[in-house]
């Protein structure tokens, strides 16, 4: 299982599944990250936190913990 946290810099991935529950999962979905959405990984900070991505035409910064909940495929 590959997560968004594992995705390399400048890679394009597709969301397979969202893990987690409750408010955290809802917040991720409210950002536009849903099953089937394409995410472009722009930058990853040196220690892996945060991850800068482009989703649906806008830029987001995600914490390492949140990126780990997003299962993706290349």
N, C-alpha and C positions, 0 to 999 in steps of 0.2 A: 504494500500500500504506500503510494507516494503522496505526500502532503504538500501544500503550498510552501511550507517552510523548507522542504527539501529541493524545491525547484531552483534551477540555476538562474543566474542573472541573464537578462535579455532572452528569456524563453517564453513561449506562448503555450499555455496549458488550458485545459477544459475542466470545469468542476464536475466531479462524478457524484460526490455525496458530501453533505455537511454533518459533522459529528457534533456532539454537545447537546444541551437541552436548555429550555427556558429562555430567559432574557438574553443570554449570550448568543444563542442560535438566532433568535429574532433580530438582534442588532446586526449580525452578519448579513442576514437576508434583507434587512432594510437598506444596507449599503449597496444592494444590487447583486450580491453574490449568491446566485441560486444554481441549481443543477442545470448543466448544459452551457453555462456562461463561460465565455473565453476570458482569460486573464493574462495580461502581458506583465511579466516581472521586470520592472525597470531597474531597480537597484536593491541590493541587500547590504545592510550595514556590516561593518567588519565583524561584529560579534553576533550577527544574525538578527538583531533587533533594533529598529523595525525593518519591515520589508515594504518597499515602495512598489505599488502595482498600478496598472491602468485597467479599469473595469468600465465597460459601457461608455467609453469616451471621457471618463474623468479619472483623476489620480487619487489614490488612497495610500495611507501608511497603516500597516497592520502590525500589531504586536506579535511576537513569536508565538505566544500561547494561542492567539486567535488563528494564525496561519496554520498551526498544527491541527486545527479542527476541520480544515478544508481539504478533503481528499480530491486529488486531481490526476489527470492523465495527460501525457504529452501529445 
